[in-house]
């Protein structure tokens, strides 16, 4: 048996959960090594050898180490293209270009406002950090403009890059999960007919349900 790949980071991290969903879609065995951000383990010298920017995830495949979740996902899908979900990163040049196009849209247009909202609305209260109402309003407006584009696109095709679920859709799962289920702004997604339908489909995939279970482990049963 091949050595399982290693993913370093907490499953609560949006970037870590993106990689976990990809591994599950591709049926690639993995070992999750939790890194405590609260204890500063992501800034320790041993971890910085794997991820020089001191962020999560770091990824190890035998002697290969990678960072940046979207690059890791591309690597996983290319290396294991003949197993699991074979169309996750397209099967021809045009399909790959379409997926890359929407992956870029996610990284450049969707991620900045949605990440800010997730931090301000879901994480700041837990961390006892004062919320910035101005920043929240500003990013709500930015995200709404992005979702208007998505609404039109998803009226034309079932998924962002075409009629098959792909990395482009998968990459949106982590932030959208927090927005819909961890804040009071879920209607930003669910109130849009096509975006809401799309979210309902992608968020109920078995791979993502497993990631959510890893983020919210069931409490131990009493004897």
PLY file of the C-alpha trace (Angstrom):
ply
format ascii 1.0
element vertex 223
property float x
property float y
property float z
element edge 222
property int vertex1
property int vertex2
end_header
0.00 0.00 0.00
1.18 3.50 -0.82
1.92 5.74 2.15
-1.07 8.00 2.82
-0.49 11.64 2.01
-0.30 13.97 5.01
-2.39 17.08 5.48
-1.26 19.42 8.23
-3.84 21.75 9.77
-7.15 21.88 11.63
-10.22 20.72 9.66
-12.01 23.91 10.81
-9.69 25.87 8.49
-11.37 26.70 5.19
-8.19 26.00 3.22
-7.58 22.67 4.98
-11.18 21.56 4.44
-10.87 22.36 0.71
-7.98 19.87 0.43
-9.79 17.24 2.52
-12.87 17.44 0.26
-10.66 16.98 -2.81
-8.90 13.93 -1.32
-12.26 12.36 -0.46
-13.65 13.03 -3.95
-10.58 11.32 -5.43
-10.57 8.38 -2.96
-7.00 9.19 -1.91
-6.04 7.86 1.56
-4.72 10.60 3.83
-3.51 11.27 7.35
-4.72 14.50 8.96
-2.18 15.98 11.37
-3.83 18.65 13.46
-1.86 21.84 13.95
-2.91 24.04 16.87
-3.03 27.63 15.63
-3.86 28.78 19.19
-0.58 27.31 20.42
1.34 28.82 17.48
2.38 25.44 16.08
2.08 26.86 12.54
4.96 29.26 13.29
7.40 26.67 14.64
10.61 25.93 12.67
9.65 22.34 11.78
6.34 23.46 10.31
7.94 26.40 8.47
10.07 23.87 6.58
6.81 22.57 5.08
4.96 25.89 4.78
7.36 28.86 4.70
4.54 31.40 5.20
3.40 29.73 8.42
-0.15 29.11 7.24
-2.25 25.97 6.83
-2.48 23.60 5.13
0.86 22.05 4.44
0.77 18.90 2.33
3.21 16.03 2.08
3.24 13.23 -0.47
6.31 11.15 0.38
9.21 13.49 -0.54
6.96 16.13 -2.15
5.75 19.05 -0.04
3.23 21.64 -1.21
1.28 24.58 0.16
-1.67 26.70 -1.06
-4.89 24.69 -1.03
-5.96 25.27 -4.66
-2.52 24.21 -5.97
-2.65 21.12 -3.75
-6.09 20.25 -5.15
-4.84 20.55 -8.73
-1.90 18.30 -7.90
-4.14 15.67 -6.30
-6.54 15.59 -9.25
-3.76 15.39 -11.85
-1.78 12.70 -10.03
-4.85 10.56 -9.35
-6.85 11.38 -12.47
-7.90 7.76 -13.04
-9.46 7.17 -9.63
-12.39 8.55 -7.67
-14.23 11.41 -9.38
-12.42 11.36 -12.74
-13.95 14.60 -14.02
-13.10 16.70 -10.98
-10.48 18.66 -12.93
-11.87 18.03 -16.40
-10.93 15.44 -18.97
-9.93 17.73 -21.84
-8.26 21.09 -22.43
-11.48 23.11 -22.71
-13.01 21.59 -19.58
-9.82 22.33 -17.61
-9.77 25.92 -18.88
-13.37 26.43 -17.81
-12.65 24.96 -14.36
-9.52 27.14 -14.01
-11.53 30.19 -15.01
-14.05 29.65 -12.21
-11.35 28.63 -9.74
-9.76 32.02 -10.45
-13.15 33.70 -9.95
-13.43 31.94 -6.58
-9.91 32.90 -5.51
-9.96 36.49 -6.80
-13.60 37.59 -6.55
-15.55 35.30 -4.19
-12.93 34.48 -1.57
-11.89 38.00 -0.45
-15.36 39.27 0.58
-16.62 35.88 1.79
-13.48 35.29 3.91
-13.84 38.71 5.49
-17.50 38.03 6.30
-16.75 34.58 7.70
-14.09 36.03 9.98
-16.17 39.02 11.08
-19.45 37.15 11.57
-18.41 33.62 12.59
-14.94 33.81 14.13
-14.59 37.30 15.65
-17.36 36.69 18.23
-15.75 33.39 19.30
-12.37 35.10 19.61
-13.88 38.05 21.57
-12.83 40.44 18.78
-15.03 43.47 18.11
-16.86 43.22 14.78
-16.27 45.95 12.20
-19.74 46.88 10.93
-18.35 49.07 8.15
-16.20 46.24 6.85
-19.15 43.84 7.04
-21.40 46.13 4.97
-18.67 46.81 2.42
-17.99 43.11 1.89
-21.66 42.17 1.82
-22.04 44.56 -1.13
-18.96 43.09 -2.87
-20.17 39.52 -2.37
-23.65 40.38 -3.65
-22.16 41.59 -6.95
-20.19 38.34 -7.33
-23.26 36.24 -6.53
-25.29 38.16 -9.14
-22.79 36.89 -11.75
-23.04 33.37 -10.32
-26.84 33.51 -10.37
-26.81 34.23 -14.11
-24.17 31.57 -14.80
-25.98 28.91 -12.76
-29.15 29.60 -14.70
-27.26 28.50 -17.81
-25.44 25.44 -16.45
-25.89 23.06 -13.53
-22.46 23.81 -12.06
-20.04 26.72 -12.48
-17.74 25.16 -15.08
-20.42 23.13 -16.89
-22.81 20.29 -16.20
-20.44 18.26 -13.98
-19.33 18.96 -10.41
-15.69 20.09 -10.47
-12.91 21.67 -8.44
-14.48 25.05 -9.27
-17.55 24.16 -7.22
-15.62 22.29 -4.53
-13.43 25.31 -3.86
-16.48 27.35 -2.82
-17.64 24.84 -0.19
-15.62 25.97 2.88
-16.53 29.67 3.01
-20.11 29.10 1.88
-20.58 26.46 4.61
-19.65 29.02 7.26
-21.77 31.76 5.70
-24.87 29.58 5.48
-24.55 27.62 8.72
-22.32 29.75 10.94
-23.71 33.26 10.46
-27.07 35.02 10.17
-26.34 35.96 6.54
-27.16 32.59 4.97
-29.94 34.08 2.85
-27.23 35.83 0.81
-26.75 32.37 -0.74
-30.07 30.61 -0.23
-32.35 33.45 -1.36
-30.98 33.32 -4.91
-32.85 30.70 -6.91
-29.95 29.27 -8.93
-27.19 29.83 -6.37
-29.42 28.29 -3.69
-30.11 25.23 -5.86
-26.38 24.87 -6.61
-25.46 25.16 -2.93
-28.04 22.55 -1.97
-26.49 20.13 -4.50
-22.80 20.65 -3.73
-23.16 20.79 0.06
-24.90 17.41 0.25
-22.15 15.50 -1.55
-20.81 12.61 0.55
-17.27 13.99 0.44
-18.33 17.32 1.94
-20.60 15.72 4.54
-17.55 13.76 5.75
-15.50 16.97 6.01
-18.25 18.63 8.06
-18.26 15.57 10.37
-14.50 16.01 10.82
-15.09 19.66 11.73
-17.86 18.77 14.20
-16.99 15.40 15.72
-19.82 13.70 17.58
-19.45 13.84 21.38
-18.36 10.54 22.96
-21.22 8.36 24.10
-21.55 7.72 27.81
-21.37 4.11 28.90
0 1
1 2
2 3
3 4
4 5
5 6
6 7
7 8
8 9
9 10
10 11
11 12
12 13
13 14
14 15
15 16
16 17
17 18
18 19
19 20
20 21
21 22
22 23
23 24
24 25
25 26
26 27
27 28
28 29
29 30
30 31
31 32
32 33
33 34
34 35
35 36
36 37
37 38
38 39
39 40
40 41
41 42
42 43
43 44
44 45
45 46
46 47
47 48
48 49
49 50
50 51
51 52
52 53
53 54
54 55
55 56
56 57
57 58
58 59
59 60
60 61
61 62
62 63
63 64
64 65
65 66
66 67
67 68
68 69
69 70
70 71
71 72
72 73
73 74
74 75
75 76
76 77
77 78
78 79
79 80
80 81
81 82
82 83
83 84
84 85
85 86
86 87
87 88
88 89
89 90
90 91
91 92
92 93
93 94
94 95
95 96
96 97
97 98
98 99
99 100
100 101
101 102
102 103
103 104
104 105
105 106
106 107
107 108
108 109
109 110
110 111
111 112
112 113
113 114
114 115
115 116
116 117
117 118
118 119
119 120
120 121
121 122
122 123
123 124
124 125
125 126
126 127
127 128
128 129
129 130
130 131
131 132
132 133
133 134
134 135
135 136
136 137
137 138
138 139
139 140
140 141
141 142
142 143
143 144
144 145
145 146
146 147
147 148
148 149
149 150
150 151
151 152
152 153
153 154
154 155
155 156
156 157
157 158
158 159
159 160
160 161
161 162
162 163
163 164
164 165
165 166
166 167
167 168
168 169
169 170
170 171
171 172
172 173
173 174
174 175
175 176
176 177
177 178
178 179
179 180
180 181
181 182
182 183
183 184
184 185
185 186
186 187
187 188
188 189
189 190
190 191
191 192
192 193
193 194
194 195
195 196
196 197
197 198
198 199
199 200
200 201
201 202
202 203
203 204
204 205
205 206
206 207
207 208
208 209
209 210
210 211
211 212
212 213
213 214
214 215
215 216
216 217
217 218
218 219
219 220
220 221
221 222
